[in-house]
Amino acid sequence: MYLVVGLGNPGDEYRHTRHNVGFDVIDLMAEKYNVSINRTKFKGLCVEVNISGEKVIFLKPSTYMNLSGESVREAAFFYKIPNENIIIIHDDISLDAGKLRIRSKGSAGGHNGLKSIIACLSSDIFTRIKIGVGQPEKSLIPHVLGRFSKIDRSLIEKTFEASIKATQTIIEKGCNEAMNQFNGFSA
């Protein structure tokens, strides 16, 4: 069983912002598997799907980014999902817009959602699919809570498709195979 979590902030004012790329990918995955993420549970919205014979929970925490770990912990505990089967999809300012990087463990790298997850799981071992949103020109908060330019949005949408394929690869063939195939992806 796998838990696939897209990080973001709830509310229309955050929809399609750089910080909400995780939510965007989860929404696209739900569309692909013809399900609605409308079940309120684990301090978030979730749905269960089957990918290649594996039960997979898609989760969008409703806790706001800084408390995402509470939602992840509740779902992982309820389903007894090992940390190695948790996949977190999130924005990364250290990557150019449209780039993709997968890691199986590591630090939060300054990302408050990851800090919360690491604290709540008492571990940094879980898979991350990092979607590059570019460096802020000035201040961090307006950048991550801002929307993409039309050019960057078209790049990001290609990266979303790669993220969906990477998630499937992790579930079907493992994280190492996904890293081999998708690290270095650039739209």
C-alpha positions as CSV (number, residue, x, y, z in Angstrom):
1,M,0.0,0.0,0.0
2,Y,1.2,3.5,-0.8
3,L,0.3,7.0,0.4
4,V,0.8,9.7,-2.3
5,V,0.5,13.2,-0.8
6,G,0.4,16.5,-2.7
7,L,1.5,19.4,-0.6
8,G,-0.3,22.8,-0.8
9,N,-2.6,25.2,1.0
10,P,-6.4,24.9,1.0
11,G,-8.6,27.6,-0.4
12,D,-9.2,29.2,-3.8
13,E,-6.7,32.1,-3.1
14,Y,-3.9,29.5,-3.2
15,R,-5.1,27.5,-6.2
16,H,-2.5,27.0,-8.9
17,T,0.2,28.9,-7.0
18,R,3.8,27.7,-7.0
19,H,3.4,26.3,-3.4
20,N,0.4,24.3,-4.5
21,V,2.0,22.2,-7.3
22,G,1.5,19.1,-5.2
23,F,-2.2,19.7,-5.1
24,D,-2.2,20.2,-8.9
25,V,-0.5,16.9,-9.5
26,I,-2.9,15.0,-7.1
27,D,-5.9,16.6,-8.9
28,L,-4.5,15.4,-12.3
29,M,-3.8,11.9,-10.9
30,A,-7.4,11.7,-9.7
31,E,-8.6,12.8,-13.1
32,K,-6.4,10.1,-14.7
33,Y,-7.8,7.4,-12.5
34,N,-11.4,8.8,-12.8
35,V,-11.9,9.4,-9.1
36,S,-12.9,12.5,-7.0
37,I,-10.8,13.5,-4.0
38,N,-13.8,14.4,-1.9
39,R,-13.5,12.2,1.2
40,T,-12.7,14.2,4.3
41,K,-10.4,12.3,6.6
42,F,-6.9,12.5,8.1
43,K,-7.1,16.4,8.3
44,G,-7.3,16.4,4.5
45,L,-9.1,15.2,1.4
46,C,-8.4,11.7,0.2
47,V,-9.4,8.9,-2.1
48,E,-8.3,5.3,-2.6
49,V,-7.3,4.0,-6.0
50,N,-5.6,0.9,-7.5
51,I,-2.4,1.3,-9.4
52,S,-0.9,-1.8,-10.9
53,G,-2.6,-4.0,-8.3
54,E,-1.4,-1.8,-5.4
55,K,-3.8,0.1,-3.1
56,V,-2.9,3.8,-3.2
57,I,-4.3,6.6,-1.1
58,F,-4.1,10.1,-2.7
59,L,-4.1,12.8,0.0
60,K,-4.3,16.6,0.0
61,P,-3.8,17.9,3.5
62,S,-6.2,20.6,4.6
63,T,-3.9,21.8,7.4
64,Y,-2.0,24.4,5.5
65,M,1.6,23.7,4.5
66,N,3.3,24.2,7.9
67,L,1.2,21.4,9.5
68,S,1.1,18.9,6.6
69,G,2.9,16.3,8.7
70,E,-0.2,15.9,11.0
71,S,-2.3,14.8,8.0
72,V,0.4,12.5,6.6
73,R,1.0,10.9,10.1
74,E,-2.7,10.2,10.6
75,A,-3.1,8.5,7.2
76,A,0.1,6.6,7.4
77,F,-0.7,5.4,11.0
78,F,-4.3,4.4,10.1
79,Y,-3.3,2.3,7.1
80,K,0.0,1.2,8.7
81,I,1.9,2.4,5.6
82,P,5.7,2.2,6.1
83,N,7.6,5.5,5.5
84,E,9.3,3.9,2.4
85,N,5.8,3.8,0.8
86,I,5.0,7.4,1.4
87,I,5.5,9.7,-1.7
88,I,5.4,13.5,-1.1
89,I,4.9,15.7,-4.2
90,H,6.0,19.3,-3.5
91,D,7.4,22.6,-4.8
92,D,11.2,23.2,-4.7
93,I,12.6,26.7,-5.2
94,S,16.2,25.4,-5.6
95,L,15.1,23.9,-9.0
96,D,14.4,25.9,-12.1
97,A,10.7,25.9,-13.2
98,G,9.9,22.7,-15.0
99,K,12.7,20.6,-13.5
100,L,12.0,17.4,-11.6
101,R,14.0,15.6,-8.9
102,I,13.2,12.5,-6.9
103,R,14.8,11.6,-3.6
104,S,14.2,8.7,-1.2
105,K,15.3,10.6,1.9
106,G,17.0,13.8,3.1
107,S,16.5,17.1,4.9
108,A,13.6,19.5,4.5
109,G,15.8,21.9,2.6
110,G,14.0,24.8,4.2
111,H,10.6,23.6,3.0
112,N,8.1,24.0,5.9
113,G,5.8,21.2,4.7
114,L,8.7,18.8,4.7
115,K,9.9,20.0,8.1
116,S,6.4,19.2,9.5
117,I,6.4,15.7,7.9
118,I,9.8,14.9,9.1
119,A,8.9,16.0,12.7
120,C,5.6,14.1,12.7
121,L,7.0,10.9,11.2
122,S,10.2,11.2,13.3
123,S,12.1,10.3,10.1
124,D,13.4,11.8,6.9
125,I,13.0,8.5,5.1
126,F,10.1,9.0,2.6
127,T,10.1,9.6,-1.2
128,R,10.0,13.1,-2.5
129,I,9.0,14.2,-6.0
130,K,10.4,17.8,-6.1
131,I,8.9,20.1,-8.8
132,G,11.0,23.1,-9.6
133,V,9.3,26.4,-9.2
134,G,12.4,28.7,-9.6
135,Q,14.2,31.0,-7.3
136,P,12.5,34.1,-5.9
137,E,13.8,37.4,-7.3
138,K,13.1,39.2,-4.1
139,S,11.0,37.7,-1.2
140,L,10.2,34.0,-0.7
141,I,6.6,34.2,0.4
142,P,5.2,36.3,-2.4
143,H,7.1,34.0,-4.8
144,V,5.8,30.7,-3.6
145,L,2.3,32.1,-3.1
146,G,2.3,33.6,-6.5
147,R,1.2,32.2,-9.8
148,F,3.4,31.1,-12.8
149,S,3.8,33.2,-15.9
150,K,2.1,31.7,-19.0
151,I,5.5,30.4,-20.2
152,D,6.4,28.8,-16.9
153,R,2.9,27.4,-16.5
154,S,3.3,25.5,-19.8
155,L,6.6,24.1,-18.5
156,I,5.1,23.1,-15.2
157,E,2.2,21.3,-16.8
158,K,4.7,19.1,-18.7
159,T,6.5,18.5,-15.4
160,F,3.2,17.5,-13.8
161,E,2.8,14.7,-16.4
162,A,6.3,13.5,-15.7
163,S,5.5,13.6,-11.9
164,I,2.5,11.3,-12.5
165,K,4.6,8.9,-14.6
166,A,7.3,9.0,-11.9
167,T,4.8,8.2,-9.2
168,Q,3.6,5.2,-11.2
169,T,7.2,4.1,-11.7
170,I,7.9,4.3,-7.9
171,I,4.8,2.1,-7.2
172,E,5.5,-0.4,-10.0
173,K,9.3,-0.6,-10.0
174,G,10.7,1.3,-7.0
175,C,12.3,4.6,-6.2
176,N,15.7,3.8,-7.7
177,E,14.1,3.1,-11.1
178,A,12.1,6.3,-11.0
179,M,15.3,8.3,-10.1
180,N,17.1,6.7,-13.0
181,Q,14.3,7.6,-15.4
182,F,13.2,11.0,-14.2
183,N,16.0,12.8,-12.3
184,G,17.2,15.4,-14.6
185,F,13.8,15.8,-16.3
186,S,13.4,19.3,-17.6
187,A,10.4,20.6,-19.5
